[in-house]
Amino acid sequence: INSPSSFIISEALTKDAGSKSSLKKQRNRSIFSTLFCCFRNYNVEPPAANSNTSALPPPVEENGSPPKPPAKYLLPEMKISDYGKKCVVIDLDETLVHSSFKPISNADFIVPVEIDGIVHQVYVLKRPHVDEFLQKMGELFECVLFTASLAKYADPVADLLDQWGVFRARLFRESCVFHRGNYVKDLSRLGRELNNVIIVDNSPASYIFHPENAVSRIFLHHTRK
């Protein structure tokens, strides 16, 4: 089964395919792949038990003392209002929304994104009942948006999607760990106790480091007419 992001890229490349050379196709594919979290390998294997999967420097013992924690975590200090709540990390593409370069007549949002000096329109569909979902999640949990897409696309989408300030923080591709061709969301770098962290994501490759913390979501496209 193709990944949802590959579906997005293929849509962008379909138009005028017969008249374009294979070199042109490869160039276009490269351009669009820089924007979305795409071409995931859903069969990626987890890292070896003793391997260092964090982008942060590995801990080093000093004078026989225990290793110090990382100097900086991805998340800020927890707000007082969130004390005692679980931290829920929520994916964006194919979990909360479905996006496409191909025009969609009933798109909820149309977001202009500049790629290599050219402005492209990205058509965004919200998952059914996503508004109610986000509002309820914001009441119960400390919610964090974590996407492997680029901020110049994902940030304006999140602005339109989250009208209630549900997300305490937003993390983008640069916060991921690139592991065996996939952008992995390393939950150990968040700055929260792992036993209090849940990740909601449609891609198993995204949480390959911590599968026990995951709640997987089905693909979004074709779920709304």
Phi, psi and omega in degrees: 000130179291149177289154180299327181289324176298325177299318179298314183295318182296326177298319183291338184260353187291319186298131178060028184298324183295333184264357183259146177284163180295330178294319179295320179299316182296322180294315179297318179299320179295319180299309184287331181290342178286343185270308185265162172281101193230169177052046178286146174262104185286351179257018181299141181271149178292159180291160176298153187302325185258007182279154178267111183260357183272144175285345177283155179301143179294148179293143181233134179286140179238120178053037177079359180277160180299153178301144178278152177292163178305145183296328183216129176264169182287329183257149174288176177301144180294138177291150180302324181292344181259358180303134179088355180264151171290150174263119181251118179266122187242129177285165181256290187290129181068005173247309176256327183219166169235128183241151182208148172279342179281132181306136177238122188296328183251032180299140176283324179225151168235116187247120176282131180228130180270127177231117180053043176081359179245131180273123178249144176268125177254123182264125189240128173252132175278146172296140177307134178068019181294328180297313179296321179300310183295317180299317180291320179298321180296332178286326190262334189224165166275108187261136179230128174276127180224110182233149176273001176281166180283150184296328184292342172261311189288326183295311177295328176295318179294325176301318181284327185282314186263086181275356186247002181068037181294318184282119178286336179205158176234128179241138185239193188306322183294345178270355179276165172254125180276111187228113177052047175083007181233150174269109185258140178265101184277103185293340180289347182265001183288327186094023177233153176297129184300328180286357176246015183243134175233137176244130178250112188205143179278346186251114177302331179295333182290331183240031183299335179283334185221062182297335181289346180264002193261145166239110185280148177245148176286161178299148184271324186295145184079002178269351179227134183267000000 
